[in-house]
Structure formats: C-alpha cells, structure tokens
Amino acid sequence: MAEPQDKPDGENMLNPALKKTHDSTHDVGTTPSPLETVSTKENQGEGWPVIWLIVAAICVAVTLYLTL
C-alpha cells in the first residue's frame, strides 16, 4: 500500500489551487441583530393573506372549470 506523504496540508490535495486560505477582506466584528435594524410601519403587510385567499379561490375556480 502507498503510505501518506509527509507534505504540509494543502500540498497533499489533488488540486493545488484549492488550498485552505483565510479571508480577511470582511470585518468579523459584532454587528447589531437584524431585529434592531429593521424598520416597519404598524399594520404593514396585513393585506397579503386576503390577496392570497382571493388568488387561491380564482385558481381553484379556473381548475374546476377546466376539468369539468
């Protein structure tokens, strides 16, 4: 059997271009949570369930019309 070669990690790989690297381009400091940075108005988005109900009813009606 072939014995593992004593090369540093990264040189043992099949593709030498895929060496482990450390990405230091982005700041890894702490950032505020998404809930602290969100800005919404009261009652915003409450109409969507009604819209989806109407769309679903239309889709069911069209499906029944086309299948019967």
mmCIF file of the N, C-alpha and C atoms, coordinates in Angstrom:
data_MODEL
# 
_entry.id   MODEL 
# 
loop_
_atom_site.group_PDB 
_atom_site.id 
_atom_site.type_symbol 
_atom_site.label_atom_id 
_atom_site.label_alt_id 
_atom_site.label_comp_id 
_atom_site.label_asym_id 
_atom_site.label_entity_id 
_atom_site.label_seq_id 
_atom_site.pdbx_PDB_ins_code 
_atom_site.Cartn_x 
_atom_site.Cartn_y 
_atom_site.Cartn_z 
_atom_site.occupancy 
_atom_site.B_iso_or_equiv 
_atom_site.pdbx_formal_charge 
_atom_site.auth_seq_id 
_atom_site.auth_comp_id 
_atom_site.auth_asym_id 
_atom_site.auth_atom_id 
_atom_site.pdbx_PDB_model_num 
ATOM 1   N N  . MET A 1 1  ? 0.830   -1.187 0.000   1.00 0.00 ? 1  MET A N  1 
ATOM 2   C CA . MET A 1 1  ? 0.000   0.000  0.000   1.00 0.00 ? 1  MET A CA 1 
ATOM 3   C C  . MET A 1 1  ? 0.870   1.244  0.000   1.00 0.00 ? 1  MET A C  1 
ATOM 4   N N  . ALA A 1 2  ? 0.321   2.261  -0.568  1.00 0.00 ? 2  ALA A N  1 
ATOM 5   C CA . ALA A 1 2  ? 1.049   3.519  -0.597  1.00 0.00 ? 2  ALA A CA 1 
ATOM 6   C C  . ALA A 1 2  ? 0.907   4.213  0.748   1.00 0.00 ? 2  ALA A C  1 
ATOM 7   N N  . GLU A 1 3  ? 1.996   4.735  1.244   1.00 0.00 ? 3  GLU A N  1 
ATOM 8   C CA . GLU A 1 3  ? 1.980   5.429  2.520   1.00 0.00 ? 3  GLU A CA 1 
ATOM 9   C C  . GLU A 1 3  ? 1.755   6.913  2.287   1.00 0.00 ? 3  GLU A C  1 
ATOM 10  N N  . PRO A 1 4  ? 1.056   7.609  3.203   1.00 0.00 ? 4  PRO A N  1 
ATOM 11  C CA . PRO A 1 4  ? 0.841   9.048  3.023   1.00 0.00 ? 4  PRO A CA 1 
ATOM 12  C C  . PRO A 1 4  ? 2.155   9.796  2.985   1.00 0.00 ? 4  PRO A C  1 
ATOM 13  N N  . GLN A 1 5  ? 2.195   10.773 2.134   1.00 0.00 ? 5  GLN A N  1 
ATOM 14  C CA . GLN A 1 5  ? 3.417   11.566 2.010   1.00 0.00 ? 5  GLN A CA 1 
ATOM 15  C C  . GLN A 1 5  ? 3.474   12.579 3.141   1.00 0.00 ? 5  GLN A C  1 
ATOM 16  N N  . ASP A 1 6  ? 4.662   12.937 3.551   1.00 0.00 ? 6  ASP A N  1 
ATOM 17  C CA . ASP A 1 6  ? 4.853   13.903 4.632   1.00 0.00 ? 6  ASP A CA 1 
ATOM 18  C C  . ASP A 1 6  ? 4.944   15.318 4.070   1.00 0.00 ? 6  ASP A C  1 
ATOM 19  N N  . LYS A 1 7  ? 3.881   15.758 3.420   1.00 0.00 ? 7  LYS A N  1 
ATOM 20  C CA . LYS A 1 7  ? 3.838   17.113 2.884   1.00 0.00 ? 7  LYS A CA 1 
ATOM 21  C C  . LYS A 1 7  ? 2.916   17.944 3.758   1.00 0.00 ? 7  LYS A C  1 
ATOM 22  N N  . PRO A 1 8  ? 3.109   19.222 3.797   1.00 0.00 ? 8  PRO A N  1 
ATOM 23  C CA . PRO A 1 8  ? 2.199   20.082 4.559   1.00 0.00 ? 8  PRO A CA 1 
ATOM 24  C C  . PRO A 1 8  ? 0.781   20.002 3.997   1.00 0.00 ? 8  PRO A C  1 
ATOM 25  N N  . ASP A 1 9  ? -0.201  20.293 4.861   1.00 0.00 ? 9  ASP A N  1 
ATOM 26  C CA . ASP A 1 9  ? -1.598  20.256 4.450   1.00 0.00 ? 9  ASP A CA 1 
ATOM 27  C C  . ASP A 1 9  ? -1.815  21.234 3.307   1.00 0.00 ? 9  ASP A C  1 
ATOM 28  N N  . GLY A 1 10 ? -2.505  20.812 2.283   1.00 0.00 ? 10 GLY A N  1 
ATOM 29  C CA . GLY A 1 10 ? -2.726  21.657 1.122   1.00 0.00 ? 10 GLY A CA 1 
ATOM 30  C C  . GLY A 1 10 ? -1.905  21.180 -0.058  1.00 0.00 ? 10 GLY A C  1 
ATOM 31  N N  . GLU A 1 11 ? -0.740  20.659 0.171   1.00 0.00 ? 11 GLU A N  1 
ATOM 32  C CA . GLU A 1 11 ? 0.066   20.123 -0.918  1.00 0.00 ? 11 GLU A CA 1 
ATOM 33  C C  . GLU A 1 11 ? -0.314  18.681 -1.202  1.00 0.00 ? 11 GLU A C  1 
ATOM 34  N N  . ASN A 1 12 ? -1.037  18.035 -0.293  1.00 0.00 ? 12 ASN A N  1 
ATOM 35  C CA . ASN A 1 12 ? -1.487  16.663 -0.481  1.00 0.00 ? 12 ASN A CA 1 
ATOM 36  C C  . ASN A 1 12 ? -2.728  16.596 -1.354  1.00 0.00 ? 12 ASN A C  1 
ATOM 37  N N  . MET A 1 13 ? -3.328  17.697 -1.642  1.00 0.00 ? 13 MET A N  1 
ATOM 38  C CA . MET A 1 13 ? -4.604  17.722 -2.335  1.00 0.00 ? 13 MET A CA 1 
ATOM 39  C C  . MET A 1 13 ? -4.434  17.383 -3.809  1.00 0.00 ? 13 MET A C  1 
ATOM 40  N N  . LEU A 1 14 ? -5.532  16.930 -4.426  1.00 0.00 ? 14 LEU A N  1 
ATOM 41  C CA . LEU A 1 14 ? -5.500  16.634 -5.850  1.00 0.00 ? 14 LEU A CA 1 
ATOM 42  C C  . LEU A 1 14 ? -5.378  17.910 -6.671  1.00 0.00 ? 14 LEU A C  1 
ATOM 43  N N  . ASN A 1 15 ? -6.048  18.964 -6.232  1.00 0.00 ? 15 ASN A N  1 
ATOM 44  C CA . ASN A 1 15 ? -5.993  20.236 -6.944  1.00 0.00 ? 15 ASN A CA 1 
ATOM 45  C C  . ASN A 1 15 ? -5.286  21.249 -6.055  1.00 0.00 ? 15 ASN A C  1 
ATOM 46  N N  . PRO A 1 16 ? -4.072  21.604 -6.363  1.00 0.00 ? 16 PRO A N  1 
ATOM 47  C CA . PRO A 1 16 ? -3.331  22.521 -5.500  1.00 0.00 ? 16 PRO A CA 1 
ATOM 48  C C  . PRO A 1 16 ? -3.945  23.916 -5.432  1.00 0.00 ? 16 PRO A C  1 
ATOM 49  N N  . ALA A 1 17 ? -4.825  24.275 -6.361  1.00 0.00 ? 17 ALA A N  1 
ATOM 50  C CA . ALA A 1 17 ? -5.453  25.591 -6.321  1.00 0.00 ? 17 ALA A CA 1 
ATOM 51  C C  . ALA A 1 17 ? -6.493  25.687 -5.214  1.00 0.00 ? 17 ALA A C  1 
ATOM 52  N N  . LEU A 1 18 ? -6.882  24.554 -4.637  1.00 0.00 ? 18 LEU A N  1 
ATOM 53  C CA . LEU A 1 18 ? -7.903  24.542 -3.598  1.00 0.00 ? 18 LEU A CA 1 
ATOM 54  C C  . LEU A 1 18 ? -7.290  24.491 -2.202  1.00 0.00 ? 18 LEU A C  1 
ATOM 55  N N  . LYS A 1 19 ? -6.265  25.264 -1.985  1.00 0.00 ? 19 LYS A N  1 
ATOM 56  C CA . LYS A 1 19 ? -5.625  25.305 -0.676  1.00 0.00 ? 19 LYS A CA 1 
ATOM 57  C C  . LYS A 1 19 ? -6.490  26.083 0.301   1.00 0.00 ? 19 LYS A C  1 
ATOM 58  N N  . LYS A 1 20 ? -6.371  25.759 1.575   1.00 0.00 ? 20 LYS A N  1 
ATOM 59  C CA . LYS A 1 20 ? -7.106  26.491 2.595   1.00 0.00 ? 20 LYS A CA 1 
ATOM 60  C C  . LYS A 1 20 ? -6.532  27.896 2.706   1.00 0.00 ? 20 LYS A C  1 
ATOM 61  N N  . THR A 1 21 ? -7.412  28.870 2.705   1.00 0.00 ? 21 THR A N  1 
ATOM 62  C CA . THR A 1 21 ? -6.986  30.260 2.848   1.00 0.00 ? 21 THR A CA 1 
ATOM 63  C C  . THR A 1 21 ? -7.845  30.928 3.904   1.00 0.00 ? 21 THR A C  1 
ATOM 64  N N  . HIS A 1 22 ? -7.384  32.027 4.411   1.00 0.00 ? 22 HIS A N  1 
ATOM 65  C CA . HIS A 1 22 ? -8.120  32.805 5.405   1.00 0.00 ? 22 HIS A CA 1 
ATOM 66  C C  . HIS A 1 22 ? -8.580  34.092 4.751   1.00 0.00 ? 22 HIS A C  1 
ATOM 67  N N  . ASP A 1 23 ? -9.899  34.302 4.729   1.00 0.00 ? 23 ASP A N  1 
ATOM 68  C CA . ASP A 1 23 ? -10.458 35.500 4.112   1.00 0.00 ? 23 ASP A CA 1 
ATOM 69  C C  . ASP A 1 23 ? -10.438 36.623 5.132   1.00 0.00 ? 23 ASP A C  1 
ATOM 70  N N  . SER A 1 24 ? -9.631  37.626 4.871   1.00 0.00 ? 24 SER A N  1 
ATOM 71  C CA . SER A 1 24 ? -9.532  38.747 5.808   1.00 0.00 ? 24 SER A CA 1 
ATOM 72  C C  . SER A 1 24 ? -10.076 40.032 5.193   1.00 0.00 ? 24 SER A C  1 
ATOM 73  N N  . THR A 1 25 ? -10.902 39.917 4.152   1.00 0.00 ? 25 THR A N  1 
ATOM 74  C CA . THR A 1 25 ? -11.423 41.107 3.488   1.00 0.00 ? 25 THR A CA 1 
ATOM 75  C C  . THR A 1 25 ? -12.657 41.667 4.185   1.00 0.00 ? 25 THR A C  1 
ATOM 76  N N  . HIS A 1 26 ? -13.317 40.863 5.009   1.00 0.00 ? 26 HIS A N  1 
ATOM 77  C CA . HIS A 1 26 ? -14.533 41.309 5.670   1.00 0.00 ? 26 HIS A CA 1 
ATOM 78  C C  . HIS A 1 26 ? -14.304 41.438 7.174   1.00 0.00 ? 26 HIS A C  1 
ATOM 79  N N  . ASP A 1 27 ? -14.939 42.433 7.746   1.00 0.00 ? 27 ASP A N  1 
ATOM 80  C CA . ASP A 1 27 ? -14.844 42.640 9.182   1.00 0.00 ? 27 ASP A CA 1 
ATOM 81  C C  . ASP A 1 27 ? -15.673 41.579 9.898   1.00 0.00 ? 27 ASP A C  1 
ATOM 82  N N  . VAL A 1 28 ? -15.086 40.918 10.861  1.00 0.00 ? 28 VAL A N  1 
ATOM 83  C CA . VAL A 1 28 ? -15.806 39.875 11.592  1.00 0.00 ? 28 VAL A CA 1 
ATOM 84  C C  . VAL A 1 28 ? -16.211 40.351 12.985  1.00 0.00 ? 28 VAL A C  1 
ATOM 85  N N  . GLY A 1 29 ? -16.240 41.655 13.182  1.00 0.00 ? 29 GLY A N  1 
ATOM 86  C CA . GLY A 1 29 ? -16.650 42.210 14.469  1.00 0.00 ? 29 GLY A CA 1 
ATOM 87  C C  . GLY A 1 29 ? -18.134 42.006 14.701  1.00 0.00 ? 29 GLY A C  1 
ATOM 88  N N  . THR A 1 30 ? -18.594 42.420 15.839  1.00 0.00 ? 30 THR A N  1 
ATOM 89  C CA . THR A 1 30 ? -20.001 42.239 16.153  1.00 0.00 ? 30 THR A CA 1 
ATOM 90  C C  . THR A 1 30 ? -20.849 43.262 15.413  1.00 0.00 ? 30 THR A C  1 
ATOM 91  N N  . THR A 1 31 ? -21.998 42.835 14.976  1.00 0.00 ? 31 THR A N  1 
ATOM 92  C CA . THR A 1 31 ? -22.947 43.693 14.290  1.00 0.00 ? 31 THR A CA 1 
ATOM 93  C C  . THR A 1 31 ? -24.278 43.610 15.016  1.00 0.00 ? 31 THR A C  1 
ATOM 94  N N  . PRO A 1 32 ? -25.118 44.614 14.883  1.00 0.00 ? 32 PRO A N  1 
ATOM 95  C CA . PRO A 1 32 ? -26.418 44.560 15.554  1.00 0.00 ? 32 PRO A CA 1 
ATOM 96  C C  . PRO A 1 32 ? -27.294 43.464 14.943  1.00 0.00 ? 32 PRO A C  1 
ATOM 97  N N  . SER A 1 33 ? -28.191 42.939 15.742  1.00 0.00 ? 33 SER A N  1 
ATOM 98  C CA . SER A 1 33 ? -29.073 41.887 15.251  1.00 0.00 ? 33 SER A CA 1 
ATOM 99  C C  . SER A 1 33 ? -30.042 42.456 14.230  1.00 0.00 ? 33 SER A C  1 
ATOM 100 N N  . PRO A 1 34 ? -30.566 41.627 13.344  1.00 0.00 ? 34 PRO A N  1 
ATOM 101 C CA . PRO A 1 34 ? -31.485 42.124 12.327  1.00 0.00 ? 34 PRO A CA 1 
ATOM 102 C C  . PRO A 1 34 ? -32.728 42.786 12.915  1.00 0.00 ? 34 PRO A C  1 
ATOM 103 N N  . LEU A 1 35 ? -33.191 42.326 14.077  1.00 0.00 ? 35 LEU A N  1 
ATOM 104 C CA . LEU A 1 35 ? -34.373 42.934 14.678  1.00 0.00 ? 35 LEU A CA 1 
ATOM 105 C C  . LEU A 1 35 ? -34.117 44.362 15.138  1.00 0.00 ? 35 LEU A C  1 
ATOM 106 N N  . GLU A 1 36 ? -32.872 44.696 15.425  1.00 0.00 ? 36 GLU A N  1 
ATOM 107 C CA . GLU A 1 36 ? -32.550 46.059 15.842  1.00 0.00 ? 36 GLU A CA 1 
ATOM 108 C C  . GLU A 1 36 ? -32.443 47.019 14.655  1.00 0.00 ? 36 GLU A C  1 
ATOM 109 N N  . THR A 1 37 ? -32.242 46.489 13.457  1.00 0.00 ? 37 THR A N  1 
ATOM 110 C CA . THR A 1 37 ? -32.045 47.358 12.299  1.00 0.00 ? 37 THR A CA 1 
ATOM 111 C C  . THR A 1 37 ? -33.257 47.406 11.375  1.00 0.00 ? 37 THR A C  1 
ATOM 112 N N  . VAL A 1 38 ? -34.289 46.640 11.654  1.00 0.00 ? 38 VAL A N  1 
ATOM 113 C CA . VAL A 1 38 ? -35.454 46.613 10.777  1.00 0.00 ? 38 VAL A CA 1 
ATOM 114 C C  . VAL A 1 38 ? -36.336 47.837 11.022  1.00 0.00 ? 38 VAL A C  1 
ATOM 115 N N  . SER A 1 39 ? -36.941 48.330 9.960   1.00 0.00 ? 39 SER A N  1 
ATOM 116 C CA . SER A 1 39 ? -37.848 49.464 10.115  1.00 0.00 ? 39 SER A CA 1 
ATOM 117 C C  . SER A 1 39 ? -39.152 49.133 9.386   1.00 0.00 ? 39 SER A C  1 
ATOM 118 N N  . THR A 1 40 ? -40.221 48.955 10.133  1.00 0.00 ? 40 THR A N  1 
ATOM 119 C CA . THR A 1 40 ? -41.523 48.663 9.545   1.00 0.00 ? 40 THR A CA 1 
ATOM 120 C C  . THR A 1 40 ? -42.564 49.593 10.134  1.00 0.00 ? 40 THR A C  1 
ATOM 121 N N  . LYS A 1 41 ? -43.651 49.710 9.419   1.00 0.00 ? 41 LYS A N  1 
ATOM 122 C CA . LYS A 1 41 ? -44.760 50.516 9.891   1.00 0.00 ? 41 LYS A CA 1 
ATOM 123 C C  . LYS A 1 41 ? -45.805 49.584 10.503  1.00 0.00 ? 41 LYS A C  1 
ATOM 124 N N  . GLU A 1 42 ? -46.610 50.113 11.397  1.00 0.00 ? 42 GLU A N  1 
ATOM 125 C CA . GLU A 1 42 ? -47.640 49.313 12.039  1.00 0.00 ? 42 GLU A CA 1 
ATOM 126 C C  . GLU A 1 42 ? -48.677 48.900 10.995  1.00 0.00 ? 42 GLU A C  1 
ATOM 127 N N  . ASN A 1 43 ? -49.156 47.658 11.109  1.00 0.00 ? 43 ASN A N  1 
ATOM 128 C CA . ASN A 1 43 ? -50.158 47.070 10.212  1.00 0.00 ? 43 ASN A CA 1 
ATOM 129 C C  . ASN A 1 43 ? -49.651 46.905 8.780   1.00 0.00 ? 43 ASN A C  1 
ATOM 130 N N  . GLN A 1 44 ? -48.352 46.931 8.589   1.00 0.00 ? 44 GLN A N  1 
ATOM 131 C CA . GLN A 1 44 ? -47.801 46.759 7.251   1.00 0.00 ? 44 GLN A CA 1 
ATOM 132 C C  . GLN A 1 44 ? -47.843 45.280 6.886   1.00 0.00 ? 44 GLN A C  1 
ATOM 133 N N  . GLY A 1 45 ? -48.375 44.956 5.713   1.00 0.00 ? 45 GLY A N  1 
ATOM 134 C CA . GLY A 1 45 ? -48.408 43.583 5.234   1.00 0.00 ? 45 GLY A CA 1 
ATOM 135 C C  . GLY A 1 45 ? -49.589 42.773 5.709   1.00 0.00 ? 45 GLY A C  1 
ATOM 136 N N  . GLU A 1 46 ? -50.564 43.381 6.350   1.00 0.00 ? 46 GLU A N  1 
ATOM 137 C CA . GLU A 1 46 ? -51.712 42.623 6.838   1.00 0.00 ? 46 GLU A CA 1 
ATOM 138 C C  . GLU A 1 46 ? -52.692 42.271 5.724   1.00 0.00 ? 46 GLU A C  1 
ATOM 139 N N  . GLY A 1 47 ? -52.580 42.880 4.562   1.00 0.00 ? 47 GLY A N  1 
ATOM 140 C CA . GLY A 1 47 ? -53.495 42.595 3.464   1.00 0.00 ? 47 GLY A CA 1 
ATOM 141 C C  . GLY A 1 47 ? -53.109 41.390 2.625   1.00 0.00 ? 47 GLY A C  1 
ATOM 142 N N  . TRP A 1 48 ? -51.871 40.895 2.786   1.00 0.00 ? 48 TRP A N  1 
ATOM 143 C CA . TRP A 1 48 ? -51.412 39.784 1.956   1.00 0.00 ? 48 TRP A CA 1 
ATOM 144 C C  . TRP A 1 48 ? -52.219 38.504 2.140   1.00 0.00 ? 48 TRP A C  1 
ATOM 145 N N  . PRO A 1 49 ? -52.633 38.117 3.333   1.00 0.00 ? 49 PRO A N  1 
ATOM 146 C CA . PRO A 1 49 ? -53.440 36.888 3.434   1.00 0.00 ? 49 PRO A CA 1 
ATOM 147 C C  . PRO A 1 49 ? -54.743 36.981 2.631   1.00 0.00 ? 49 PRO A C  1 
ATOM 148 N N  . VAL A 1 50 ? -55.361 38.142 2.591   1.00 0.00 ? 50 VAL A N  1 
ATOM 149 C CA . VAL A 1 50 ? -56.596 38.313 1.819   1.00 0.00 ? 50 VAL A CA 1 
ATOM 150 C C  . VAL A 1 50 ? -56.300 38.181 0.327   1.00 0.00 ? 50 VAL A C  1 
ATOM 151 N N  . ILE A 1 51 ? -55.210 38.768 -0.113  1.00 0.00 ? 51 ILE A N  1 
ATOM 152 C CA . ILE A 1 51 ? -54.830 38.680 -1.523  1.00 0.00 ? 51 ILE A CA 1 
ATOM 153 C C  . ILE A 1 51 ? -54.566 37.233 -1.916  1.00 0.00 ? 51 ILE A C  1 
ATOM 154 N N  . TRP A 1 52 ? -53.841 36.488 -1.072  1.00 0.00 ? 52 TRP A N  1 
ATOM 155 C CA . TRP A 1 52 ? -53.552 35.088 -1.366  1.00 0.00 ? 52 TRP A CA 1 
ATOM 156 C C  . TRP A 1 52 ? -54.821 34.242 -1.356  1.00 0.00 ? 52 TRP A C  1 
ATOM 157 N N  . LEU A 1 53 ? -55.769 34.561 -0.498  1.00 0.00 ? 53 LEU A N  1 
ATOM 158 C CA . LEU A 1 53 ? -57.031 33.837 -0.459  1.00 0.00 ? 53 LEU A CA 1 
ATOM 159 C C  . LEU A 1 53 ? -57.811 34.059 -1.753  1.00 0.00 ? 53 LEU A C  1 
ATOM 160 N N  . ILE A 1 54 ? -57.842 35.286 -2.242  1.00 0.00 ? 54 ILE A N  1 
ATOM 161 C CA . ILE A 1 54 ? -58.527 35.587 -3.498  1.00 0.00 ? 54 ILE A CA 1 
ATOM 162 C C  . ILE A 1 54 ? -57.851 34.885 -4.670  1.00 0.00 ? 54 ILE A C  1 
ATOM 163 N N  . VAL A 1 55 ? -56.524 34.923 -4.716  1.00 0.00 ? 55 VAL A N  1 
ATOM 164 C CA . VAL A 1 55 ? -55.781 34.260 -5.798  1.00 0.00 ? 55 VAL A CA 1 
ATOM 165 C C  . VAL A 1 55 ? -56.010 32.757 -5.759  1.00 0.00 ? 55 VAL A C  1 
ATOM 166 N N  . ALA A 1 56 ? -55.997 32.156 -4.572  1.00 0.00 ? 56 ALA A N  1 
ATOM 167 C CA . ALA A 1 56 ? -56.231 30.717 -4.457  1.00 0.00 ? 56 ALA A CA 1 
ATOM 168 C C  . ALA A 1 56 ? -57.648 30.362 -4.901  1.00 0.00 ? 56 ALA A C  1 
ATOM 169 N N  . ALA A 1 57 ? -58.636 31.186 -4.539  1.00 0.00 ? 57 ALA A N  1 
ATOM 170 C CA . ALA A 1 57 ? -60.020 30.917 -4.946  1.00 0.00 ? 57 ALA A CA 1 
ATOM 171 C C  . ALA A 1 57 ? -60.155 30.993 -6.463  1.00 0.00 ? 57 ALA A C  1 
ATOM 172 N N  . ILE A 1 58 ? -59.496 31.966 -7.083  1.00 0.00 ? 58 ILE A N  1 
ATOM 173 C CA . ILE A 1 58 ? -59.546 32.083 -8.545  1.00 0.00 ? 58 ILE A CA 1 
ATOM 174 C C  . ILE A 1 58 ? -58.893 30.870 -9.201  1.00 0.00 ? 58 ILE A C  1 
ATOM 175 N N  . CYS A 1 59 ? -57.760 30.430 -8.651  1.00 0.00 ? 59 CYS A N  1 
ATOM 176 C CA . CYS A 1 59 ? -57.062 29.259 -9.209  1.00 0.00 ? 59 CYS A CA 1 
ATOM 177 C C  . CYS A 1 59 ? -57.927 28.003 -9.089  1.00 0.00 ? 59 CYS A C  1 
ATOM 178 N N  . VAL A 1 60 ? -58.596 27.825 -7.960  1.00 0.00 ? 60 VAL A N  1 
ATOM 179 C CA . VAL A 1 60 ? -59.476 26.666 -7.786  1.00 0.00 ? 60 VAL A CA 1 
ATOM 180 C C  . VAL A 1 60 ? -60.647 26.749 -8.756  1.00 0.00 ? 60 VAL A C  1 
ATOM 181 N N  . ALA A 1 61 ? -61.220 27.935 -8.922  1.00 0.00 ? 61 ALA A N  1 
ATOM 182 C CA . ALA A 1 61 ? -62.343 28.093 -9.850  1.00 0.00 ? 61 ALA A CA 1 
ATOM 183 C C  . ALA A 1 61 ? -61.932 27.780 -11.284 1.00 0.00 ? 61 ALA A C  1 
ATOM 184 N N  . VAL A 1 62 ? -60.783 28.271 -11.700 1.00 0.00 ? 62 VAL A N  1 
ATOM 185 C CA . VAL A 1 62 ? -60.303 28.012 -13.065 1.00 0.00 ? 62 VAL A CA 1 
ATOM 186 C C  . VAL A 1 62 ? -60.015 26.524 -13.224 1.00 0.00 ? 62 VAL A C  1 
ATOM 187 N N  . THR A 1 63 ? -59.420 25.903 -12.229 1.00 0.00 ? 63 THR A N  1 
ATOM 188 C CA . THR A 1 63 ? -59.118 24.467 -12.299 1.00 0.00 ? 63 THR A CA 1 
ATOM 189 C C  . THR A 1 63 ? -60.399 23.651 -12.419 1.00 0.00 ? 63 THR A C  1 
ATOM 190 N N  . LEU A 1 64 ? -61.405 23.976 -11.613 1.00 0.00 ? 64 LEU A N  1 
ATOM 191 C CA . LEU A 1 64 ? -62.676 23.258 -11.685 1.00 0.00 ? 64 LEU A CA 1 
ATOM 192 C C  . LEU A 1 64 ? -63.344 23.478 -13.044 1.00 0.00 ? 64 LEU A C  1 
ATOM 193 N N  . TYR A 1 65 ? -63.286 24.683 -13.576 1.00 0.00 ? 65 TYR A N  1 
ATOM 194 C CA . TYR A 1 65 ? -63.882 24.976 -14.872 1.00 0.00 ? 65 TYR A CA 1 
ATOM 195 C C  . TYR A 1 65 ? -63.216 24.166 -15.981 1.00 0.00 ? 65 TYR A C  1 
ATOM 196 N N  . LEU A 1 66 ? -61.888 24.074 -15.922 1.00 0.00 ? 66 LEU A N  1 
ATOM 197 C CA . LEU A 1 66 ? -61.163 23.382 -16.987 1.00 0.00 ? 66 LEU A CA 1 
ATOM 198 C C  . LEU A 1 66 ? -61.261 21.857 -16.875 1.00 0.00 ? 66 LEU A C  1 
ATOM 199 N N  . THR A 1 67 ? -61.457 21.333 -15.685 1.00 0.00 ? 67 THR A N  1 
ATOM 200 C CA . THR A 1 67 ? -61.517 19.883 -15.521 1.00 0.00 ? 67 THR A CA 1 
ATOM 201 C C  . THR A 1 67 ? -62.919 19.318 -15.647 1.00 0.00 ? 67 THR A C  1 
ATOM 202 N N  . LEU A 1 68 ? -63.937 20.137 -15.527 1.00 0.00 ? 68 LEU A N  1 
ATOM 203 C CA . LEU A 1 68 ? -65.315 19.628 -15.612 1.00 0.00 ? 68 LEU A CA 1 
ATOM 204 C C  . LEU A 1 68 ? -65.935 19.876 -16.955 1.00 0.00 ? 68 LEU A C  1 
# 
